[in-house]
Amino acid sequence: MATHIRQPGGLGKDLDRAERRAAALAAIDEDWNPGDDDHGWTVDWQRHTYLTQLLDQSVRLTTITAGVTRHREDIGRWLAP
């Protein structure tokens, strides 16, 4: 699932279609966008979640460098100072 759909306006510019898309997603998982309507899930929140997933899979923090990805996000680059 693309990360942009959780951003305001991410379901499209056509408001009727966006509402239908939101309803379809809610029918599958009511928590598809648990943030408030103004913020949704931020990209940083998603990256943090992806980092947590890697750590839960016993990936060592010291091995997460630029180029290590999760769901096409370069977590290593994001994590680097």
C-alpha positions in Angstrom: 0.0 0.0 0.0 1.4 3.4 -0.9 2.3 5.6 2.0 0.7 8.7 0.5 -2.9 7.4 0.7 -2.9 8.1 4.5 -1.9 11.7 4.0 -4.6 14.4 3.7 -5.9 14.2 0.1 -4.0 11.0 -0.6 -7.2 9.2 -1.8 -7.6 11.5 -4.7 -8.8 15.0 -5.5 -12.3 13.9 -6.4 -14.0 14.0 -2.9 -16.8 11.6 -3.7 -14.3 9.0 -5.0 -12.0 9.6 -2.1 -14.9 9.0 0.3 -15.7 5.7 -1.5 -12.1 4.7 -1.3 -11.9 5.5 2.4 -15.1 3.5 3.0 -13.7 0.5 1.1 -10.5 0.6 3.1 -12.5 0.9 6.4 -14.5 -2.2 5.3 -11.3 -4.1 5.1 -9.7 -2.7 8.2 -11.3 0.1 10.3 -7.8 1.1 11.5 -6.4 1.6 8.0 -5.7 5.3 9.0 -5.9 5.6 12.8 -4.6 9.2 12.9 -6.9 12.2 12.9 -8.2 13.5 9.7 -5.7 16.3 9.6 -2.5 14.3 10.0 -3.0 10.6 9.3 0.0 8.4 9.7 3.1 10.5 9.1 5.9 9.2 7.0 8.2 9.3 10.0 5.7 7.2 12.0 5.7 4.6 9.1 9.5 4.5 8.9 9.6 4.0 12.7 7.2 1.1 12.3 9.3 -0.4 9.6 12.4 -0.1 11.7 10.6 -1.8 14.6 9.6 -4.6 12.2 13.3 -5.1 11.2 14.4 -5.2 14.9 11.6 -7.7 15.7 13.1 -9.9 13.0 16.4 -9.9 14.9 18.1 -7.6 12.5 20.8 -5.8 14.5 20.6 -2.0 14.7 24.3 -1.7 13.7 23.6 -3.5 10.4 20.8 -1.1 9.4 22.8 1.2 7.1 21.9 3.2 4.0 20.4 0.8 1.5 18.6 -1.4 4.0 14.9 -1.2 3.0 11.6 -2.2 4.3 8.5 -1.8 2.0 10.7 0.1 -0.4 11.7 2.7 2.2 15.4 3.2 2.8 15.3 2.8 6.6 19.1 2.9 6.9 19.3 6.3 5.2 16.4 7.6 7.3 18.0 6.3 10.5 21.4 7.8 9.8 22.2 11.1 11.5 
